[in-house]
Amino acid sequence: MNTRELKIKITEFSERSELPEQEQKLLQQAAKSASRSYAPYSEFHVGAAVLLDNGKVVCGSNQENAAYPSGLCAERVALFYANSEYPEAKVKILAIAARADHFNIDKPISPCGTCRQVIAETESRQQSKIKILMQGESGPVNMTEGIENLLPLTFYEEKLKKK
Ligand code: THU
C-alpha cells in the first residue's frame, strides 16, 4: 500500500485592496454581474468575470430555473460565453464574487465541482493555467493559480482516448 499526500496552494488576501488594480477591477465586475443573476429560488447571486488574453472581459451570472437542474452557475455561463464569443482566446483570470439576499457572505466562495471540471478542460484546451480569484460580498480574497489546486486528480479528455 502506498499513501500519497497531495499539496494544494491557495493564497489568501485579507482584503480586495491588496490585489493588483486589474484584479480588483475584475472582482468588482464579477460582483456587478452577480447583481444581474436570475436566482429567485436560491436567492444566492454569483457573478464571474473572465479576463481573456485579447484584453476582453466577459461576465456571467447564475441563471436558475423552476426545474432546478436546468439552471447554470455563473462560472460556466461566463466561460461558455467567453469561448462562444472568442474561441481563439485564452482565459487568464477568472474572478468570482457572490451575494445572498438574506445573509452576508463575508468569506470567499469557491466554484462547485462541475464548474471546476469545466475550468480544468479550459486549461487543458488552452495549455495554460487560469488564475482564480474568489470572494464573497466582502472580506478576504482567495487566489489560486491553476485548477489542480481545486480539483486534484482531474479527469481529463485524454482519458477518453483509446491507447
Ligand atoms: N452557484 C454559482 O453560480 N456558482 C458557484 O460557485 C456556486 C453556486 C449558484 C448555483 C445556484 O444558482 C446558486 O448559486 C445556489 O447554489
Residues whose N, C-alpha, C, O or C-beta is under 5 A from the ligand:
A	BS01	THU	S42 F44 V46 N62 E64 L72 C73 A74 E75 S110 P111 C112
